[in-house]
């Protein structure tokens, strides 16, 4: 199996940017619903190892 690289545009017009933000918000919500507990546990573990707090609030938008 080989990895395929995709091109990510670096410029968006306003409508495209809104579409990307909307998609990311929906993806974040889906991931939080499906993996929220695991994400929170991983965040706590990371914080314990790093000795610092990671600011990841799953209820906050980007």
ABEGO torsion letter per residue (X at the ends): XBBBBBBBBABBBAAAAAAAAAAAAAAAAAAAAAAAAAAAAAAAAAAAAAGBBBBBBAABBX
